[in-house]
């Protein structure tokens, strides 16, 4: 069966299915759903966990052969398979489907996918097999309008009191990054010591938190402030920030600009397009300014380059991380014809 994430906790109190699929590109929510399932499994005496990262070259035959091997010290085990995409290939699909169909009360199968299931993936045989014999949990992103409420609920769980304006301000700063929001809520909870935190304190906290310089870097790129971009980049590197975190923000903005450029080119009003794509009000002037510099052909090239950079930072092929990231920034900062970067 298919199960919304919000119903997972109640489902687990009624007992475990024999197989679960958790899929989505919200890393925090996917990880927490998996942890809920593992905790329920532990309560049901599944004391052993066997984790497999099914990347390129993964030997599915070895997994199938080894799935029957129980530990001498634990009679029940979790067999967890991590997929980077919902396309495990023919052999992987057959293996997962066969494992889902097995009637083995001492093995709990969990499949985690770091992407949303598109319509083709949802119709695939291995997903249908899990849906028939177990539970499919689709993890959907928190929408822009829902984020302040999500932050409030998260804060309450962390015993942090936030005013409505404070939750709104934090939502604007994290701009959809749930992991960043969760980290800042936890940090604020440590310093608040039971006090109610207002908007001013959130803004001061954010201003003093170097992690948010990543978003400052993104804003400087949109404004084409070359000197400021590389000053911030140097500071982030010195503080040990991972290049993949910076790449995520740059990829986000390139994708945003491409969607906006397409919408405007096909007749949409720029202000309406900004609202439809969920751009926060304080960033709208920056994004409008950047749109004048980025034409369709340039954005297509940047999308390809940004995808290559992201892949290299995730280890798909070897490359020096900071050099690769710097090259992408140089491409982003190249002025439009007739203009000059500041």
Secondary structure, 3 states (H helix, E strand, C coil): CEEEHHHHHHHHHCCCCCEEEEECCCHHHHHHHHHHHHHHHHHCCCCEEEEEECCCCCCHHHHHHHCCCCCCCCCCEEEEEEECCCCCHHHHHHHHHHHHHCCCCCEEEEEEECCCCCHHHHHCHHHHHHHHHCEEEECCCCCHHHHHHHHHHHHHHCCCEECHHHHHHHHHHHCCCHHHHHHHHHHHHHHHCCCEECHHHHHHHHHCCHHHHHHHHHHHHHCCCHHHHHHHHHHHHHCCCCHHHHHHHHHHHHHHHHHHHHHHHCCCCHHHHHHHCCCCHHHHHHHHHHHCCCCHHHHHHHHHHHHHHHHHHCCCCCCCHHHHHHHHHHHHHCCCCCCCCC
